[in-house]
Amino acid sequence: MSGEIHSGIQNVIIPDSGNEDEELEDNEVIKKPPLSCDVCSIKVTSMKIMQRHLDGRKHKARVERLGKTFTCDLCEITANSETQLNVHLSSSKHKAKLLRKEHADFTDISANRKGLWILMFCLFCLFLNLFLLFKMVL
């Protein structure tokens, strides 16, 4: 202190590069390491705020879910949580696809010969039963 009176206002320049360096009047550059949470995609300005974030329930829930994938192979979708996957599994679109897949042998005759043979066998049994029924009546 040289006895000069300074105002409380200082020129602070925040660079556009995203680096949190501060340039003061004396052209001194103070380097601040960027504090960020990659899991939550946030940046904070102090270690105290970062610690508060890391102790928070939203961050802990995201860390717990990290690495866990919830997928429906039938519909080829990925959900963020088990709850979302359960909602999808109970949806009408999923149930319709499930029914189509289960009955594909019977409905897709042209693409699957196995379905054609099953259908022919069913028709044969139907006609045989009708024949036996009429034979017993007469």
C-alpha positions in Angstrom: 0.0 0.0 0.0 1.5 3.3 -1.1 -1.1 5.4 0.5 -3.2 5.8 -2.6 -6.9 5.5 -2.4 -8.4 2.9 -4.7 -12.0 2.4 -5.6 -13.5 -1.0 -4.9 -14.1 -1.5 -8.6 -11.5 -3.4 -10.6 -11.3 -4.2 -14.2 -11.9 -7.9 -14.6 -11.8 -9.5 -18.0 -13.5 -12.8 -18.6 -12.0 -14.5 -21.7 -14.4 -16.1 -24.2 -12.3 -19.3 -24.4 -14.2 -20.7 -21.4 -11.0 -20.6 -19.2 -11.7 -19.0 -15.9 -8.6 -16.8 -15.8 -9.0 -13.3 -14.4 -7.0 -10.4 -15.6 -6.6 -7.6 -13.0 -5.3 -4.0 -13.5 -1.7 -5.0 -12.9 -2.0 -7.5 -15.8 -1.6 -10.3 -13.3 -3.4 -13.4 -14.4 -4.9 -15.6 -11.7 -5.4 -19.2 -12.9 -8.5 -20.9 -11.5 -8.9 -24.6 -12.4 -12.3 -25.2 -13.8 -14.5 -27.2 -11.5 -17.0 -29.3 -13.3 -19.1 -32.4 -12.8 -19.0 -34.6 -16.0 -21.9 -36.8 -14.7 -24.3 -33.8 -14.4 -22.7 -31.6 -17.0 -22.4 -28.6 -14.7 -19.6 -26.1 -13.9 -19.2 -24.4 -10.6 -17.0 -21.6 -9.3 -15.8 -22.8 -5.9 -14.8 -26.0 -4.2 -17.5 -25.4 -1.5 -20.3 -25.4 -4.2 -18.7 -28.5 -5.8 -18.8 -30.4 -2.5 -22.4 -29.3 -1.9 -23.3 -30.6 -5.4 -21.5 -33.9 -4.9 -23.3 -34.4 -1.6 -26.7 -33.7 -3.3 -29.3 -36.4 -3.9 -29.7 -35.6 -7.7 -25.9 -36.1 -8.3 -25.9 -39.3 -6.2 -28.9 -40.7 -8.1 -27.2 -40.0 -11.4 -23.9 -41.6 -10.3 -25.9 -44.7 -9.2 -27.6 -44.9 -12.6 -24.3 -44.4 -14.4 -23.3 -47.5 -16.3 -26.7 -49.1 -15.9 -28.7 -49.4 -19.1 -32.3 -50.3 -19.3 -33.2 -51.6 -22.7 -36.1 -53.3 -24.5 -34.6 -55.5 -27.2 -38.0 -56.1 -28.8 -38.6 -52.4 -29.4 -34.9 -51.5 -29.6 -35.2 -48.6 -27.1 -33.1 -47.5 -24.1 -34.6 -46.0 -21.0 -32.9 -43.8 -18.4 -34.2 -45.7 -15.4 -36.0 -48.9 -14.4 -39.2 -46.9 -13.8 -39.2 -45.6 -17.4 -38.5 -49.1 -18.7 -41.5 -50.4 -16.7 -43.7 -47.7 -18.1 -42.6 -48.7 -21.6 -43.2 -52.4 -21.0 -46.8 -51.7 -19.9 -47.4 -49.4 -22.9 -49.8 -50.4 -25.7 -47.1 -50.1 -28.4 -44.9 -52.6 -26.6 -47.8 -55.0 -25.9 -48.8 -54.9 -29.6 -45.3 -55.7 -30.8 -45.1 -58.5 -28.3 -48.4 -60.0 -29.6 -47.2 -59.7 -33.2 -44.0 -61.5 -32.3 -45.8 -64.3 -30.4 -48.2 -64.9 -33.2 -45.8 -64.4 -36.1 -45.9 -68.1 -36.9 -49.7 -67.9 -37.6 -50.0 -64.5 -39.2 -46.9 -64.4 -41.5 -47.6 -67.4 -43.8 -45.7 -66.1 -46.8 -42.4 -65.5 -45.0 -42.5 -68.6 -42.8 -43.2 -72.1 -44.1 -43.6 -73.4 -40.6 -46.6 -71.1 -40.1 -48.1 -72.5 -43.4 -47.8 -76.1 -42.2 -49.3 -75.3 -38.8 -52.3 -73.6 -40.6 -52.7 -76.5 -42.9 -52.7 -79.0 -40.0 -55.3 -76.9 -38.2 -57.5 -76.9 -41.2 -57.1 -80.7 -41.6 -58.0 -81.3 -38.0 -61.1 -79.0 -38.3 -62.4 -80.9 -41.4 -61.6 -84.3 -39.8 -63.6 -83.3 -36.7 -66.5 -82.1 -38.8 -66.5 -85.3 -40.8 -66.5 -87.4 -37.7 -69.3 -85.3 -36.2 -71.6 -85.7 -39.3 -70.8 -89.4 -39.5 -71.9 -90.0 -36.0 -75.1 -87.9 -36.5 -76.2 -90.0 -39.6 
